[in-house]
Amino acid sequence: MDHLRWLERECLGIEVVTLRGLERYMGLVGAEVATLLGEPWRTGKRPYGQDALSTAAACLKGFYLHQASRGISKHSANSSTKPGCRRGRTVGAHCSGM
């Protein structure tokens, strides 16, 4: 899934993703969002169309609801970045009620 590759590039683990982070990701792939997006993602590719955005949003919702049901989505300040990543980011607690 494109989203998991984006998380890796951002040095984020699934346990620290927030609704704002997901909103930013969706903006980077083509959704209209009112937030700062950061570095381009999917350079050289067309933005997702409405159907693809709807499908991606449904997949993300299902993925994170499943993670929450397994107890994986709880925020841990010590696990905000993946091992080997240089950028220290804490993006806050995960929003499981997307």
Phi, psi and omega in degrees: 000136180305321181300320180292324175294323177296317178302317180298316179297324180278358182060043180243142172265158182295340182284352182240007182289139179247169175300321177299320178296318178293323177297318178298315178301312181298324176296323180292334180262000171134350180287151175276113180228152180258069178206163175287136186263330181089207183293144179301145177236143181067042181306133179085359180249152178290149174298153176297145173280177183300317180296317179294322177296318178297318178295316179298318180297318179295319178296316179297318179299311179299317180299311183286330174294320176296316179299318180296321180294336177268358180079015183274339189273006179288134182287136174229121182301331181279349183242030184284342176231156179281151177303138179091351178274141182271330183283126176268115179227136168239119183255008175095186183284153180285143177257104183274353182260034184306000000 
